[in-house]
């Protein structure tokens, strides 16, 4: 399955989560979204966002100051 990539590097809280929410709304249920962020707050924010909305946080990691989150959109 292909992934959509959302690059929110350089944006600070709450923009990464707001942009993630907007991007997920345009995707079909079960689609994957990879979010790239540099804001440290995004780690806790993405976990809370997925917990509260029901989307699945499949993976997260950090490399060279860039945080990566893979989210699967919940079924409608």
Residue pairs with C-beta under 8 A, 6 or more apart in sequence:
1 30
1 31
1 32
2 32
3 32
3 33
3 34
3 70
4 23
4 27
4 31
4 32
4 33
4 34
5 33
5 34
5 35
5 36
6 19
6 20
6 23
6 33
6 34
6 35
6 36
7 36
8 15
8 16
8 19
8 20
8 35
8 36
8 37
8 39
8 42
9 36
9 37
9 38
9 66
10 38
11 19
11 37
11 38
11 39
12 39
12 41
13 39
13 41
13 42
13 45
14 45
16 35
16 37
16 39
16 42
16 45
16 46
17 42
17 45
17 46
17 49
20 33
20 35
20 46
20 49
20 69
20 71
21 49
21 53
23 33
23 35
24 33
24 55
24 71
24 73
27 33
27 73
28 73
29 73
29 74
29 75
29 76
30 72
30 73
30 75
31 72
31 73
32 58
32 70
32 71
32 72
32 73
33 70
33 71
33 72
33 73
34 68
34 69
34 70
34 71
35 42
35 46
35 68
35 69
35 71
36 66
36 67
36 68
37 46
37 66
37 67
37 69
38 65
38 66
38 67
39 67
40 67
42 67
42 69
43 60
43 67
46 57
46 60
46 69
46 71
47 57
47 60
49 55
50 56
50 57
50 71
53 74
54 74
55 71
55 72
55 73
55 74
56 71
56 72
56 74
57 69
57 70
57 71
58 70
58 71
58 72
59 68
59 69
59 70
60 67
60 68
60 69
60 70
61 67
61 68
62 68
